[in-house]
């Protein structure tokens, strides 16, 4: 299968290499500096669980051209970049399937209207990682598999063939909204603690605020009859007694996984977190979720502190 991956950060590179290793013809679309790096040394990933490194010399383009033919395009850009790449995706009429691996919570009707329902597939990667010396170090997150909307069995099979742990989801827009509440609550708590996961884990009051923020945001979605969050996450965040939930998240944030799962990406993506916070605000009513609103304000404050180009 011919696959184009638009975006060569952590997620795009990991998916590209794993799909290439599964025998597919993969082309990466990357920005100038990243494109040059990929052309020099290939696309390199390291599984931190097995410590195995895989390097693939993949074709790299600077942009997605309208006449490029492929079977699937994976969109692995950040939330604030969706609007910028959408016209390019609309023009790429020789690609019948566009798969979004993007954090967004403002609904996907606009994407489907622009691209066509048969072309548009929603998914989300269950991978965490960071770039170290040009190598993407990553881990599959056992608590959150890569999710794919249930009505896209071809994409589900494609990812499973590449060895990705996969979970089908009936309502991806609902899943993304629940996930956005969870991620923005974490981001706000991290920014309030210097974007240091260990420092957050050592601050029980901040962890408590994070948990209450998620509960408030999810309650707001409940009132809108949005489908619930995944069961495992729901149990540890909203069903167990608060003190047990605080203990669990303090241990997680204080472990190396806290930095890998959450802090590394949050540290380098303030613009994405701010865009996601804006999405979350669209489904909150005034005074509905004061703890979560505080976390969203902390995201905005960090964004202003780091500057518009961060």
C-alpha positions in Angstrom: 0.0 0.0 0.0 1.2 3.5 -0.8 1.1 5.7 2.3 1.9 9.4 2.8 2.6 10.7 6.3 2.0 14.5 6.6 4.1 15.6 9.6 7.4 14.0 10.7 7.4 14.6 14.4 7.2 11.8 17.0 3.9 10.3 15.9 4.4 10.7 12.1 7.9 9.2 12.2 6.9 6.3 14.4 3.9 5.4 12.2 6.0 5.9 9.0 8.7 3.5 10.1 6.4 0.9 11.5 4.3 0.9 8.4 7.4 0.7 6.2 8.7 -2.2 8.3 5.4 -3.9 7.6 6.1 -3.7 3.9 4.3 -0.6 2.8 5.6 2.2 0.5 5.8 5.2 2.8 6.6 8.8 1.9 7.1 11.5 4.6 6.1 15.1 4.2 8.3 17.3 6.5 9.4 20.9 7.0 12.7 22.0 5.7 15.0 21.3 8.7 13.3 18.1 9.6 13.3 17.1 5.9 17.0 17.6 5.6 17.6 15.6 8.7 15.5 12.7 7.4 17.3 12.8 4.0 20.7 12.6 5.7 20.1 9.9 8.2 16.8 8.3 7.4 13.8 8.0 9.8 15.0 6.4 13.0 12.9 5.2 15.9 13.8 3.4 19.2 11.3 1.4 21.2 12.1 2.2 24.8 10.5 -1.1 26.0 12.7 -3.3 23.9 15.5 -0.7 23.2 15.5 -1.8 19.6 16.2 0.8 17.0 14.9 0.8 13.5 16.1 3.2 10.7 14.4 3.5 7.3 15.6 5.6 4.4 12.2 6.9 3.3 11.3 9.3 0.5 10.9 12.8 1.9 8.9 15.7 0.3 8.7 19.3 1.5 5.0 19.5 0.6 2.0 17.5 -0.3 1.4 18.1 -4.0 -2.1 17.9 -5.6 -1.0 15.2 -8.1 0.6 12.9 -5.5 -1.1 9.5 -5.7 -1.4 7.3 -2.7 -3.9 4.9 -1.0 -3.8 6.6 2.5 -2.5 9.9 4.0 -1.9 10.0 7.7 -2.1 13.5 9.1 0.2 13.8 12.1 0.3 17.6 12.7 -0.6 19.5 15.8 -4.1 20.9 16.6 -3.3 24.5 15.6 -2.0 23.3 12.2 -5.2 21.6 11.0 -6.7 24.6 9.4 -3.4 25.4 7.5 -3.1 21.9 6.0 -6.7 21.4 5.2 -6.7 23.1 1.8 -3.7 21.0 0.8 -5.6 17.8 1.8 -8.7 18.9 -0.1 -6.6 19.4 -3.2 -4.9 16.0 -2.9 -7.8 14.3 -4.8 -5.7 11.2 -5.7 -5.6 10.1 -2.1 -8.9 8.4 -1.2 -8.4 8.1 2.6 -7.2 10.8 4.9 -6.6 9.7 8.5 -6.3 12.3 11.2 -4.0 11.4 14.1 -4.6 14.8 15.8 -5.7 16.2 19.2 -8.9 18.2 18.4 -12.1 18.6 20.3 -14.2 21.0 18.2 -16.0 18.3 16.2 -15.1 16.9 12.8 -18.1 17.9 10.7 -16.0 20.6 9.1 -13.3 18.1 8.1 -15.9 15.7 6.7 -17.6 18.5 4.8 -14.3 19.7 3.3 -12.9 16.2 2.4 -15.9 14.1 2.1 -17.2 11.5 4.6 -15.7 8.5 2.7 -12.2 10.1 2.7 -12.2 11.2 6.4 -11.1 8.9 9.1 -10.6 9.9 12.8 -7.9 8.1 14.9 -5.6 8.9 17.8 -2.1 7.4 18.5 -1.4 5.6 21.7 2.2 6.5 21.6 4.4 8.7 23.7 7.9 9.8 22.9 10.4 12.5 22.1 13.3 13.2 19.7 16.8 12.5 21.1 19.7 13.2 18.8 17.5 12.7 15.7 16.1 9.4 16.9 12.5 9.2 18.0 12.4 7.4 21.3 8.9 6.1 22.0 6.7 3.7 23.9 3.3 2.2 23.2 1.1 3.4 26.1 -0.5 0.3 27.6 -3.3 2.3 29.3 -4.3 3.9 26.0 -4.2 2.0 22.7 -4.2 3.7 19.4 -7.9 4.3 18.7 -9.6 4.2 15.3 -13.2 4.9 14.5 -15.1 1.7 14.2 -16.4 2.3 10.6 -12.9 2.3 9.2 -11.9 -1.4 9.3 -9.3 -0.9 6.5 -7.3 1.5 8.7 -7.8 -0.6 11.8 -6.3 -3.6 9.8 -3.5 -1.4 8.4 -2.4 -0.3 11.9 -2.7 -3.7 13.4 -0.5 -5.1 10.6 2.2 -2.7 11.7 2.1 -4.1 15.3 0.2 -1.2 16.8 -2.1 -2.1 19.7 -5.5 -1.0 18.4 -8.9 -0.2 19.9 -12.0 0.5 17.8 -14.2 3.4 18.9 -17.8 4.0 18.0 -17.9 7.8 18.5 -14.4 9.3 17.9 -15.6 12.9 18.3 -16.9 12.0 21.8 -13.6 10.2 22.6 -11.6 13.3 21.4 -13.7 15.6 23.6 -13.2 13.5 26.7 -9.5 13.2 25.9 -9.2 17.0 25.4 -10.6 17.6 28.9 -8.1 15.0 30.3 -5.1 16.4 28.5 -5.8 20.1 29.1 -6.3 19.4 32.8 -2.9 17.7 32.9 -1.3 20.5 30.8 -2.6 23.2 33.1 -1.4 21.3 36.2 2.1 20.8 34.6 2.4 24.4 33.6 1.5 25.5 37.1 4.5 23.3 38.2 7.1 24.4 35.7 6.1 21.7 33.3 8.0 19.3 35.6 6.1 15.9 36.0 8.1 15.0 39.1 7.4 18.4 40.8 3.7 17.9 39.9 3.7 14.4 41.5 5.2 15.8 44.7 2.3 18.4 44.9 -0.8 16.6 46.1 -2.9 19.8 46.0 -2.1 20.2 42.3 -2.8 16.6 41.5 -6.1 16.9 43.4 -7.0 20.0 41.3 -6.1 18.1 38.1 -8.5 15.2 39.0 -11.3 17.6 40.0 -10.8 19.5 36.7 -11.3 16.3 34.7 -14.4 15.3 36.8 -15.9 18.8 36.2 -15.2 18.7 32.4 -16.6 15.2 32.0 -19.7 16.1 34.0 -20.2 19.0 31.6 -20.0 16.5 28.7 -22.4 14.2 30.5 -24.9 17.0 30.5 -24.5 17.2 26.8 -25.1 13.5 26.4 -21.6 12.9 25.1 -20.5 9.3 25.1 -18.3 8.4 28.2 -14.6 8.2 28.5 -12.8 4.8 28.2 -13.6 2.6 31.2 -10.1 2.3 32.6 -9.6 6.0 32.6 -13.0 6.6 34.0 -12.5 4.3 36.9 -9.1 5.8 38.0 -10.3 9.4 37.6 -13.9 9.5 38.6 -15.1 6.3 40.2 -12.5 5.4 42.9 -12.4 7.6 46.0 -10.5 10.8 45.5 -7.6 9.9 47.8 -6.9 6.7 45.8 -7.0 8.6 42.5 -4.6 11.2 43.9 -2.2 8.4 45.0 -2.3 6.7 41.6 -1.6 9.9 39.7 1.1 11.1 42.1 3.0 7.8 41.6 2.6 8.1 37.8 3.7 11.7 37.5 6.7 11.0 39.8 7.9 8.1 37.7 9.8 8.3 34.5 6.6 7.7 32.6 5.2 11.0 33.9 7.8 12.9 31.9 7.6 10.6 28.9 3.8 10.3 28.7 2.9 13.9 29.4 5.6 16.5 30.2 7.9 16.2 27.2 5.2 16.9 24.7 3.4 19.5 26.8 6.7 21.3 27.3 7.2 21.6 23.5 3.6 22.2 22.4 2.2 25.3 24.2 0.4 26.4 21.0 -1.3 23.1 20.6 -2.3 23.0 24.3 -3.7 26.6 23.9 -5.7 25.6 20.8 -7.0 22.5 22.6 -8.0 24.7 25.5 -10.0 26.9 23.2 -11.8 23.8 21.9 -12.7 22.7 25.4 -14.1 26.2 26.2 -16.6 25.7 23.4 -18.6 23.1 25.4 -18.3 24.7 28.9 -21.0 27.0 30.2 -20.1 29.9 32.5 -19.3 28.8 36.0 -19.7 25.2 35.0 -16.2 23.9 35.7 -14.2 26.4 37.8 -11.3 24.0 38.5 -11.0 23.2 34.8 -11.3 26.8 33.8 -8.4 27.6 36.1 -6.3 24.9 34.3 -7.2 26.4 30.9 -6.1 29.8 32.1 -2.8 28.4 33.2 -2.3 27.0 29.7 -3.0 30.5 28.2 -0.6 32.1 30.8 2.2 29.6 29.8 1.6 30.3 26.1 1.9 34.0 26.6 5.1 33.5 28.7 6.7 31.3 26.0 5.7 33.6 23.1 3.6 33.2 20.0 6.3 31.1 18.1 6.8 28.4 20.7 
